[in-house]
Amino acid sequence: MPENVKRKPDFNRREMPKQEAHIRSHNFFEVALGYTAELAIAEAQRCLQCKKPFCVPDCPVNIEIPEFIQAVADGDFATGIRILKASNSLPSVCGRVCPQEEQCESHCALSKRNGTIAIGRLERFLGDWEAAQPEMGLPEMAGATGKKVAIIGGGPAGLAAAADLIKAGHKVVIYEALHTMGGVLSYGIPEFRLPKKIVEREVNYLRRLGVEMYTDFVVGKTRSMDSLLEEYDAVFVATGAGLPWFMEMPGNNLNGVYSANEYLTRINLMKGSSFPNVPTPIKKHQKVAVLGGGNVAMDCARTALRLGAETTIVYRRSRAELPARLEEIENAEEEGVNFLYLTLPVKTIGNENFQVTAMECLKMELGEPDASGRRRPVAVPGSEYVLPFDCVIHAIGNGPNPLIPATTSGLTIGKHGNIVVDPETGKTSREKVWAGGDIATGAATVIAAMGAGRKAARSIHEFLVGSSSSSA
């Protein structure tokens, strides 16, 4: 098409194939099956290639979105993945779990007619396409600077920072507390949404770049921050939000009450879904209540469903206020998860063996909007009633991991336990220490953590280069 001919908008977004609900609700295989090359090209060719693309500013890791989409439209997948990986070292991950509909896609020129370009699905396609090729070459690497950076935490923020710093020529070592890398990508997101082989594949890419990684290494226990600072020129703290929150109500000490963290870790990281063929004990409950309405609540409910339970999400507002991604809500509904709206749990009830048997609830109604902009739930007096459950999972959020703040002096800590940082650089109050991701912001998205990792990496690089110049 000649450049001076205006392209007619195509609002027909290409849908991605997925397993049928009645089949996927009984297995842990990935729900979404991904684009074929033909679907990816057709979707990419819908992009208007705007002169001023509004999708780019809302990407936390600053991907050159129109450029990689144009490469897909041209069928030049090798160029597309190179463009992507210049900004994002985890494209197959982000293409699956990043909430593009709230970020890059929300400002697409086609959004007014609900025809936004499927940016995340194209990102996923390129990441998966690369994995199917003979090993592709590595990006251009800067010469060695002689500087060493320690990264505490092998989750999204730590991995993103590591990728940028190693490419800048610095020696990078990641210390991860768990027995595998990936952080929340490994322990917190179910296999049917993010297969662990994909996380492993993305992590291995960083190993190929030269990043060193140590697992089962708890900074603050195995080794102190002060000790690391004696060896390294800079430290980036990316320990995430691993402190679970519980609703304050009687019965939280009963058997059958879980935090979402514990429940998902047992299933995802410790392969509890294969019990008794693995040593991880997991009880397969009959009637499960999941408290909360975010993505983690959906993950817990859909996991319990696959283990054979009748599963109910209990939420104190209505469906319109659910904070989870619409795609995840719809998947849960299709699979058979029950939703109990305008309901507040007030007490978990157990038997003489301290095993959960029921939950007392209170009916709610929506009042005026609160500070979040959502209508405030108000209790209906005298509306208490009891429902039978043998498992209750609290999925209402997490707080920052408290270990580094508790064992490291000189860090300014916020009222919620987060490490206080400069939002533009990730710099903490302590010299040579940066932090980013959920440890600084509280629980947020994977892509937000990666964006924080990249910001910190830029600041660390400037510091290291500057210190090299001043010492020369």
C-alpha positions as CSV (number, residue, x, y, z in Angstrom):
1,M,0.0,0.0,0.0
2,P,1.5,3.4,-0.9
3,E,2.5,5.5,2.1
4,N,0.2,8.4,1.2
5,V,-2.9,6.1,1.2
6,K,-4.6,6.1,4.6
7,R,-5.2,2.5,5.9
8,K,-8.7,1.6,6.7
9,P,-9.0,0.5,10.4
10,D,-9.7,-3.1,11.0
11,F,-11.5,-3.5,14.4
12,N,-11.6,-7.3,14.1
13,R,-9.2,-8.4,16.8
14,R,-7.8,-11.9,16.2
15,E,-8.8,-14.1,19.1
16,M,-6.3,-16.6,20.5
17,P,-7.3,-20.3,20.6
18,K,-7.6,-21.9,24.0
19,Q,-8.6,-25.2,25.6
20,E,-12.3,-25.8,26.0
21,A,-13.5,-25.0,29.5
22,H,-14.9,-28.5,30.2
23,I,-11.5,-29.9,29.4
24,R,-9.1,-27.4,30.9
25,S,-10.9,-27.4,34.2
26,H,-9.6,-30.9,34.8
27,N,-5.9,-30.3,33.8
28,F,-3.0,-28.1,34.6
29,F,-2.0,-27.6,30.9
30,E,-1.8,-24.0,29.6
31,V,-5.3,-22.6,28.9
32,A,-4.3,-20.2,26.1
33,L,-2.7,-21.9,23.2
34,G,-1.1,-18.9,21.5
35,Y,-1.2,-17.5,18.0
36,T,-0.1,-19.4,14.9
37,A,2.2,-17.5,12.6
38,E,-0.7,-16.7,10.3
39,L,-2.8,-15.3,13.1
40,A,0.1,-13.2,14.5
41,I,0.8,-11.7,11.1
42,A,-2.9,-10.9,10.5
43,E,-3.2,-9.3,13.9
44,A,0.0,-7.3,13.5
45,Q,-1.2,-6.0,10.1
46,R,-4.1,-4.3,11.8
47,C,-1.7,-1.9,13.6
48,L,-2.1,1.6,12.2
49,Q,1.6,2.5,12.9
50,C,0.5,5.8,14.4
51,K,2.9,8.7,13.9
52,K,2.6,9.4,17.6
53,P,2.0,6.0,19.2
54,F,0.2,6.4,22.6
55,C,0.8,2.7,23.4
56,V,4.6,3.2,24.1
57,P,4.5,5.7,27.1
58,D,2.3,3.3,29.1
59,C,4.8,0.4,28.8
60,P,6.7,0.1,32.1
61,V,9.8,-1.4,30.3
62,N,9.6,1.0,27.3
63,I,9.3,-1.5,24.5
64,E,9.3,0.0,21.0
65,I,5.9,-1.4,20.3
66,P,5.1,-0.2,16.8
67,E,8.5,-1.4,15.6
68,F,8.2,-5.0,16.8
69,I,4.6,-5.2,15.6
70,Q,5.7,-4.0,12.1
71,A,8.3,-6.7,12.1
72,V,5.7,-9.3,12.8
73,A,3.4,-7.9,10.1
74,D,6.3,-8.3,7.7
75,G,6.8,-11.9,8.8
76,D,10.3,-10.9,10.1
77,F,10.1,-12.6,13.4
78,A,13.9,-12.5,14.1
79,T,13.9,-8.7,13.9
80,G,10.8,-8.6,16.0
81,I,12.3,-10.6,18.9
82,R,15.5,-8.6,18.8
83,I,13.5,-5.3,19.1
84,L,11.5,-6.9,22.0
85,K,14.5,-8.2,23.9
86,A,16.3,-4.9,23.7
87,S,13.8,-3.7,26.4
88,N,12.3,-6.9,27.8
89,S,14.3,-10.0,28.6
90,L,11.1,-12.0,29.5
91,P,8.8,-11.6,26.5
92,S,7.1,-15.1,26.8
93,V,6.4,-14.3,30.5
94,C,5.1,-10.8,30.0
95,G,3.0,-11.8,27.0
96,R,1.1,-14.1,29.3
97,V,0.7,-12.3,32.6
98,C,1.2,-8.5,31.9
99,P,-2.1,-6.6,32.1
100,Q,-1.7,-5.0,28.7
101,E,-5.4,-4.0,28.6
102,E,-4.7,-1.5,31.4
103,Q,-1.4,-0.2,30.0
104,C,-0.2,-0.2,26.4
105,E,-3.4,-1.5,24.8
106,S,-5.6,0.9,26.7
107,H,-4.4,3.9,24.6
108,C,-4.4,2.1,21.2
109,A,-5.9,4.2,18.5
110,L,-8.4,1.4,17.9
111,S,-9.6,1.3,21.5
112,K,-12.7,3.4,20.9
113,R,-14.3,0.6,18.9
114,N,-12.9,-2.2,21.2
115,G,-10.5,-3.3,18.5
116,T,-7.2,-2.7,20.3
117,I,-4.1,-4.5,18.9
118,A,-3.3,-7.6,20.9
119,I,0.1,-6.4,21.9
120,G,0.6,-8.9,24.6
121,R,-0.4,-11.9,22.4
122,L,2.1,-10.7,19.7
123,E,4.8,-10.4,22.4
124,R,4.0,-13.9,23.6
125,F,4.1,-15.2,20.0
126,L,7.6,-13.8,19.4
127,G,9.0,-15.2,22.6
128,D,7.6,-18.6,21.9
129,W,8.7,-18.4,18.2
130,E,12.3,-17.8,19.4
131,A,12.2,-20.8,21.7
132,A,11.3,-23.0,18.7
133,Q,14.3,-21.9,16.7
134,P,17.9,-23.1,16.8
135,E,19.7,-21.1,19.5
136,M,19.7,-17.5,18.4
137,G,22.7,-15.3,18.9
138,L,23.1,-13.1,21.9
139,P,22.8,-9.3,21.8
140,E,25.8,-7.0,21.6
141,M,27.5,-6.8,25.0
142,A,29.6,-3.9,26.4
143,G,33.1,-4.5,27.4
144,A,33.8,-5.6,31.0
145,T,33.8,-2.7,33.4
146,G,35.4,-4.6,36.3
147,K,32.4,-3.7,38.5
148,K,30.3,-6.2,40.4
149,V,26.6,-6.0,41.3
150,A,24.7,-8.3,43.7
151,I,21.0,-8.7,43.1
152,I,18.9,-10.1,46.0
153,G,15.9,-11.9,44.7
154,G,15.4,-13.8,41.4
155,G,11.9,-12.5,40.6
156,P,10.8,-10.2,37.8
157,A,12.5,-7.0,39.2
158,G,15.8,-8.8,39.8
159,L,15.8,-10.6,36.5
160,A,15.1,-7.4,34.6
161,A,17.9,-5.5,36.4
162,A,20.3,-8.3,35.8
163,A,19.7,-8.4,32.1
164,D,20.4,-4.7,31.6
165,L,23.4,-4.6,33.9
166,I,25.1,-7.7,32.4
167,K,24.7,-6.2,28.9
168,A,26.3,-3.0,30.2
169,G,29.4,-4.9,31.0
170,H,29.1,-5.4,34.8
171,K,29.5,-8.7,36.6
172,V,26.1,-9.7,38.0
173,V,25.3,-12.3,40.6
174,I,21.7,-13.1,41.8
175,Y,21.0,-14.6,45.2
176,E,17.6,-16.3,45.4
177,A,16.2,-17.6,48.7
178,L,14.1,-20.4,47.2
179,H,15.4,-23.5,45.4
180,T,14.6,-22.2,41.9
181,M,14.8,-18.9,40.2
182,G,11.8,-16.8,39.1
183,G,10.3,-15.6,42.4
184,V,6.5,-15.1,42.0
185,L,6.7,-16.3,38.4
186,S,7.7,-19.8,39.9
187,Y,5.7,-20.0,43.1
188,G,2.7,-17.7,42.6
189,I,1.3,-18.1,39.1
190,P,-0.3,-21.5,38.2
191,E,1.0,-23.8,35.5
192,F,-2.1,-23.4,33.5
193,R,-1.4,-19.6,33.2
194,L,2.4,-19.6,33.1
195,P,4.1,-22.9,32.5
196,K,7.3,-23.3,34.6
197,K,9.3,-24.5,31.6
198,I,8.8,-21.0,30.1
199,V,10.1,-19.3,33.3
200,E,13.1,-21.7,33.2
201,R,13.7,-20.9,29.6
202,E,13.8,-17.1,30.2
203,V,16.0,-17.5,33.2
204,N,18.4,-19.7,31.2
205,Y,18.7,-16.8,28.6
206,L,20.2,-14.7,31.4
207,R,22.6,-17.4,32.3
208,R,23.7,-17.5,28.6
209,L,24.3,-13.7,28.9
210,G,26.7,-14.5,31.8
211,V,24.5,-13.8,34.9
212,E,25.6,-16.0,37.9
213,M,22.8,-17.4,40.0
214,Y,22.7,-18.9,43.5
215,T,19.6,-20.5,44.9
216,D,18.8,-21.5,48.5
217,F,20.7,-18.4,49.6
218,V,18.8,-16.2,52.1
219,V,20.4,-12.7,52.4
220,G,19.9,-11.7,55.9
221,K,20.4,-15.3,57.1
222,T,23.0,-17.0,54.9
223,R,24.9,-13.8,54.5
224,S,24.3,-10.2,55.6
225,M,23.8,-7.1,53.4
226,D,26.9,-5.6,55.1
227,S,28.9,-8.6,54.0
228,L,27.7,-8.3,50.4
229,L,28.7,-4.6,50.3
230,E,32.2,-5.5,51.2
231,E,32.5,-7.5,48.0
232,Y,30.2,-5.8,45.6
233,D,30.2,-2.2,44.1
234,A,26.4,-2.0,44.3
235,V,23.4,-4.1,45.6
236,F,19.9,-4.2,44.2
237,V,17.2,-5.5,46.6
238,A,14.3,-7.2,44.8
239,T,12.9,-9.5,47.5
240,G,9.2,-8.9,46.6
241,A,6.1,-9.0,48.7
242,G,6.1,-12.4,50.3
243,L,4.4,-11.6,53.6
244,P,0.8,-12.8,53.4
245,W,-2.2,-10.9,54.7
246,F,-5.2,-12.5,56.4
247,M,-8.6,-11.0,57.1
248,E,-8.9,-10.4,60.8
249,M,-11.6,-12.8,61.9
250,P,-11.9,-15.7,64.3
251,G,-10.8,-19.2,63.1
252,N,-7.7,-18.2,61.1
253,N,-5.7,-20.8,63.2
254,L,-7.8,-23.8,62.0
255,N,-6.6,-26.6,59.8
256,G,-7.7,-25.9,56.3
257,V,-7.0,-22.1,56.4
258,Y,-4.3,-21.1,54.0
259,S,-2.7,-17.9,52.7
260,A,-2.7,-17.7,49.0
261,N,1.1,-17.7,49.1
262,E,1.2,-21.1,50.9
263,Y,-1.5,-22.7,48.8
264,L,0.0,-21.6,45.5
265,T,3.6,-22.4,46.5
266,R,2.6,-25.9,47.5
267,I,1.0,-26.5,44.1
268,N,3.3,-24.5,41.8
269,L,6.8,-24.7,43.2
270,M,6.5,-27.9,45.1
271,K,4.4,-29.7,42.5
272,G,1.6,-30.5,45.0
273,S,-0.8,-31.1,42.1
274,S,1.0,-34.4,41.5
275,F,0.7,-35.6,45.2
276,P,1.0,-38.4,46.2
277,N,3.6,-38.9,43.5
278,V,5.7,-36.1,45.0
279,P,6.7,-35.6,48.7
280,T,4.7,-32.4,49.1
281,P,1.6,-32.9,51.2
282,I,-1.5,-31.2,49.9
283,K,-5.0,-32.1,51.0
284,K,-7.5,-32.2,48.2
285,H,-10.5,-30.4,49.8
286,Q,-14.1,-30.8,48.8
287,K,-15.6,-27.3,49.3
288,V,-13.1,-24.3,49.0
289,A,-13.8,-20.7,49.8
290,V,-11.4,-18.1,48.3
291,L,-11.5,-14.7,49.9
292,G,-10.7,-11.8,47.5
293,G,-11.3,-10.7,44.0
294,G,-7.9,-10.1,42.4
295,N,-5.8,-12.2,40.0
296,V,-4.3,-14.2,42.9
297,A,-7.9,-15.1,44.1
298,M,-8.7,-16.3,40.5
299,D,-5.5,-18.4,40.5
300,C,-6.3,-20.0,43.8
301,A,-9.9,-20.8,42.9
302,R,-9.0,-22.2,39.5
303,T,-6.3,-24.3,41.1
304,A,-8.6,-25.8,43.7
305,L,-11.2,-26.5,41.0
306,R,-8.6,-28.5,39.1
307,L,-7.9,-30.5,42.2
308,G,-11.5,-31.6,42.3
309,A,-13.1,-29.1,44.8
310,E,-16.3,-27.1,44.5
311,T,-14.8,-23.6,44.6
312,T,-16.4,-20.3,45.5
313,I,-14.9,-16.8,45.4
314,V,-16.3,-14.8,48.2
315,Y,-16.2,-11.0,47.5
316,R,-17.6,-8.1,49.4
317,R,-18.4,-6.0,46.4
318,S,-20.1,-6.8,43.1
319,R,-18.7,-8.2,39.8
320,A,-18.2,-4.7,38.4
321,E,-15.7,-4.0,41.2
322,L,-13.6,-7.1,40.8
323,P,-9.9,-6.0,40.5
324,A,-8.8,-9.1,38.6
325,R,-8.2,-9.0,34.8
326,L,-11.5,-9.5,32.9
327,E,-9.8,-12.4,31.0
328,E,-9.1,-14.3,34.2
329,I,-12.6,-13.6,35.6
330,E,-14.2,-15.0,32.4
331,N,-11.9,-18.0,32.4
332,A,-12.9,-18.8,36.0
333,E,-16.6,-18.4,35.2
334,E,-16.4,-20.6,32.1
335,E,-14.6,-23.3,34.1
336,G,-17.2,-23.5,36.8
337,V,-15.9,-21.4,39.7
338,N,-18.8,-20.0,41.8
339,F,-18.9,-16.3,42.7
340,L,-20.6,-15.1,45.9
341,Y,-20.8,-11.3,45.6
342,L,-21.8,-8.7,48.2
343,T,-20.7,-11.1,50.9
344,L,-18.3,-10.5,53.8
345,P,-16.7,-13.5,55.7
346,V,-16.7,-12.8,59.4
347,K,-15.8,-16.1,61.1
348,T,-14.3,-19.5,60.1
349,I,-15.9,-22.3,62.1
350,G,-14.2,-25.6,62.9
351,N,-14.9,-29.0,64.6
352,E,-13.3,-30.6,67.7
353,N,-10.3,-31.6,65.6
354,F,-9.7,-28.0,64.7
355,Q,-10.6,-28.7,61.0
356,V,-12.6,-26.0,59.0
357,T,-16.2,-27.0,58.6
358,A,-18.0,-23.8,57.7
359,M,-17.8,-20.0,57.4
360,E,-20.1,-17.4,58.8
361,C,-20.8,-14.5,56.3
362,L,-22.6,-11.2,56.3
363,K,-24.6,-9.8,53.4
364,M,-23.4,-6.4,52.0
365,E,-24.8,-3.6,49.9
366,L,-23.0,-1.0,47.9
367,G,-22.9,2.6,49.3
368,E,-21.0,5.7,48.1
369,P,-17.6,5.5,46.4
370,D,-14.6,5.3,48.7
371,A,-11.0,6.6,48.1
372,S,-10.4,3.9,45.5
373,G,-13.3,5.1,43.4
374,R,-15.3,1.9,43.9
375,R,-18.6,1.9,45.8
376,R,-18.0,1.2,49.5
377,P,-19.6,-2.1,50.7
378,V,-21.9,-1.6,53.7
379,A,-23.0,-4.4,56.0
380,V,-26.7,-5.3,56.1
381,P,-27.7,-5.6,59.8
382,G,-28.9,-9.0,60.9
383,S,-28.0,-10.7,57.7
384,E,-25.5,-13.3,59.1
385,Y,-25.6,-16.8,57.6
386,V,-23.4,-19.9,57.6
387,L,-22.0,-21.8,54.5
388,P,-20.3,-25.2,54.6
389,F,-16.6,-25.2,53.6
390,D,-13.6,-27.4,54.5
391,C,-11.0,-25.0,53.2
392,V,-10.6,-21.2,53.3
393,I,-7.9,-19.4,51.3
394,H,-7.1,-15.8,52.1
395,A,-6.2,-14.0,48.8
396,I,-6.4,-10.4,49.9
397,G,-2.8,-9.3,49.2
398,N,0.7,-9.4,50.5
399,G,3.1,-7.1,52.3
400,P,6.8,-6.5,51.5
401,N,9.2,-9.3,52.6
402,P,10.5,-8.1,56.0
403,L,13.8,-9.9,56.2
404,I,16.1,-7.3,54.6
405,P,14.6,-4.3,56.4
406,A,14.8,-6.3,59.7
407,T,18.5,-7.2,59.3
408,T,20.0,-4.2,57.5
409,S,20.8,-0.9,59.1
410,G,20.6,2.5,57.4
411,L,17.5,1.8,55.2
412,T,14.5,4.0,55.5
413,I,11.4,1.8,55.9
414,G,7.9,2.9,55.1
415,K,4.9,2.5,57.4
416,H,3.8,-0.7,55.5
417,G,7.3,-2.3,55.8
418,N,8.4,-1.3,52.3
419,I,11.9,0.0,51.6
420,V,11.7,3.7,50.7
421,V,13.3,4.5,47.4
422,D,13.6,7.4,44.9
423,P,10.8,6.5,42.4
424,E,12.9,7.6,39.5
425,T,16.1,5.7,40.3
426,G,15.3,3.1,43.0
427,K,18.1,4.5,45.2
428,T,17.6,3.8,48.9
429,S,18.8,5.8,51.9
430,R,21.9,3.6,52.1
431,E,25.0,4.2,50.0
432,K,25.4,1.7,47.1
433,V,22.0,0.1,47.7
434,W,19.0,0.2,45.4
435,A,15.6,-1.5,45.7
436,G,12.7,-2.0,43.4
437,G,9.5,-4.0,42.7
438,D,7.1,-5.2,45.4
439,I,9.7,-4.7,48.2
440,A,9.4,-0.9,47.5
441,T,5.8,-0.6,46.3
442,G,4.0,-3.4,47.9
443,A,2.3,-6.1,45.8
444,A,1.9,-5.0,42.2
445,T,2.2,-6.4,38.7
446,V,5.1,-8.4,37.1
447,I,5.7,-5.7,34.5
448,A,5.7,-2.9,37.1
449,A,8.4,-4.8,39.0
450,M,10.4,-5.2,35.8
451,G,10.1,-1.5,35.0
452,A,11.4,-0.8,38.5
453,G,14.3,-3.2,37.9
454,R,15.2,-1.4,34.6
455,K,15.1,2.0,36.3
456,A,17.4,0.8,39.0
457,A,19.7,-0.7,36.5
458,R,20.1,2.6,34.7
459,S,20.9,4.4,37.9
460,I,23.3,1.7,39.1
461,H,25.1,1.8,35.7
462,E,25.5,5.6,35.9
463,F,26.8,5.3,39.4
464,L,29.3,2.6,38.5
465,V,30.5,4.3,35.3
466,G,30.8,7.6,37.2
467,S,32.8,5.9,40.0
468,S,35.0,4.3,37.4
469,S,35.7,7.7,35.8
470,S,36.4,9.4,39.1
471,S,38.8,6.7,40.2
472,A,40.7,6.7,36.8
